[in-house]
Amino acid sequence: MKRWLWWTVIGLFLAFIFVGYGVTKRVETAKSYRSALELGQAYVNDGNYVAAKISFQDALKKKPSDETAKLYLEQTKCYEQGLDQIENKQYSKARTKFQQVASENSGLSILVKRASEKQMELKEVIAQSKNFEQIYARADSLAKNYEYTSSNTQLAVILGYGNIKDNYYDDIRQKAQALKRSNDAELRALGYNVQPPVEDELSAAELAQQNNISKAQLEQAKVELQKNGVNVTDLDDKQVIKVILQARNEQKSISELTEEYK
């Protein structure tokens, strides 16, 4: 075979190999991209936004200029920022974030839906919180003028609100409960028959103090519960205090009550 023909054959063979490799590589990249994008969507559906961001970032590594992966990633980041701002009680800022997510109609529909619901929820929270602060200010002023019953009437509007136990209202609820307890104490001192606060109205610290439960006893109860298979991260301090009180009332040890809390 002539030399030039030999090199031609070799060249065609190598070209075939490289072209085939390139096609295979593109197919694998496209497959990895789709897999990462779908996994990110699944994580979003489950509410695991940290994992979702990682998956969308992986998708972008496969296709750096892909607009869909970019949009999903930014949308997820924005939604998560809104959740963080709720945790920090920055409700107006959080609402703005959710409005941004809800406006991305070409983005993830589940996030559009969730964000739309969140921003409407926060709209009510912001309005109610402002209203409650004004009511509390009136109640506080009345209490300072020794008009304890009138002050309690104002506080009843706050404490009687259907969603007042939502985390959104923790601060105003605790302030209102504290002022009501103060008013009630003053009324009792004046001879009025006022019922003592129920457990649900007390903070964990107040409930512990009322029942002579020290911080050391609280921590020891947590250790006992954990040792017996109870996930104490699912219980707040108030719930652990109630376990201690139940053990006292039933004259049992913490260990003997653990089956009820597993």
LINFEN-V783008 format. One record per residue. N is the residue number from 1. SS is DSSP state (H for helix, E for strand, L for the rest). BURIAL is I if it has 24 or more other C-alpha atoms within 12 Angstrom, else O. Layout:
N:SS:BURIAL + N:SS:BURIAL
This chain:
1:L:O + 2:L:O + 3:H:O + 4:H:O + 5:H:O + 6:H:O + 7:H:O + 8:H:O + 9:H:O + 10:H:O + 11:H:O + 12:H:O + 13:H:O + 14:H:O + 15:H:O + 16:H:O + 17:H:O + 18:H:O + 19:H:O + 20:H:O + 21:H:O + 22:H:O + 23:H:O + 24:H:O + 25:H:O + 26:H:O + 27:H:O + 28:H:O + 29:H:O + 30:H:O + 31:H:O + 32:H:O + 33:H:I + 34:H:I + 35:H:O + 36:H:I + 37:H:I + 38:H:I + 39:H:I + 40:H:I + 41:H:I + 42:H:O + 43:H:I + 44:H:I + 45:H:O + 46:H:O + 47:L:O + 48:L:O + 49:H:I + 50:H:O + 51:H:I + 52:H:I + 53:H:I + 54:H:I + 55:H:I + 56:H:I + 57:H:I + 58:H:I + 59:H:I + 60:H:I + 61:H:O + 62:H:I + 63:L:I + 64:L:O + 65:L:O + 66:L:O + 67:H:O + 68:H:I + 69:H:I + 70:H:I + 71:H:I + 72:H:I + 73:H:I + 74:H:I + 75:H:I + 76:H:I + 77:H:I + 78:H:I + 79:H:I + 80:H:I + 81:H:I + 82:H:I + 83:H:I + 84:H:O + 85:H:O + 86:H:I + 87:H:O + 88:L:O + 89:L:O + 90:L:O + 91:H:I + 92:H:I + 93:H:I + 94:H:I + 95:H:I + 96:H:I + 97:H:I + 98:H:I + 99:H:I + 100:H:I + 101:H:I + 102:H:I + 103:L:O + 104:L:I + 105:L:O + 106:L:O + 107:L:I + 108:L:I + 109:H:O + 110:H:I + 111:H:I + 112:H:I + 113:H:O + 114:H:I + 115:H:I + 116:H:I + 117:H:O + 118:H:I + 119:H:I + 120:H:O + 121:H:I + 122:H:I + 123:H:O + 124:H:O + 125:H:I + 126:H:I + 127:H:O + 128:H:I + 129:H:I + 130:H:O + 131:H:O + 132:H:I + 133:H:I + 134:H:O + 135:H:I + 136:H:I + 137:H:O + 138:H:I + 139:H:I + 140:H:I + 141:H:O + 142:H:O + 143:H:I + 144:H:O + 145:L:O + 146:L:O + 147:L:O + 148:H:I + 149:H:I + 150:H:I + 151:H:I + 152:H:I + 153:H:I + 154:H:I + 155:H:I + 156:H:O + 157:H:I + 158:H:I + 159:H:I + 160:L:O + 161:L:O + 162:L:O + 163:L:O + 164:L:I + 165:L:O + 166:L:O + 167:H:O + 168:H:I + 169:H:I + 170:H:O + 171:H:O + 172:H:I + 173:H:I + 174:H:I + 175:H:I + 176:H:I + 177:H:I + 178:H:I + 179:H:I + 180:H:I + 181:H:I + 182:H:I + 183:H:I + 184:H:I + 185:H:O + 186:H:O + 187:H:I + 188:H:O + 189:H:O + 190:L:O + 191:L:O + 192:L:O + 193:L:O + 194:L:O + 195:L:O + 196:L:O + 197:L:O + 198:L:O + 199:H:O + 200:H:O + 201:H:I + 202:L:I + 203:L:I + 204:H:I + 205:H:O + 206:H:I + 207:H:I + 208:H:I + 209:H:O + 210:H:O + 211:L:O + 212:L:O + 213:L:I + 214:L:O + 215:H:O + 216:H:O + 217:H:O + 218:H:I + 219:H:O + 220:H:O + 221:H:I + 222:H:I + 223:H:O + 224:H:I + 225:H:I + 226:H:O + 227:H:O + 228:L:O + 229:L:O + 230:L:I + 231:L:O + 232:H:I + 233:H:O + 234:H:O + 235:L:O + 236:L:O + 237:H:I + 238:H:I + 239:H:I + 240:H:I + 241:H:I + 242:H:I + 243:H:I + 244:H:I + 245:H:I + 246:H:O + 247:H:O + 248:H:O + 249:H:O + 250:H:O + 251:L:O + 252:L:O + 253:L:O + 254:H:I + 255:H:I + 256:H:O + 257:H:I + 258:H:I + 259:H:O + 260:H:O + 261:H:O + 262:L:O
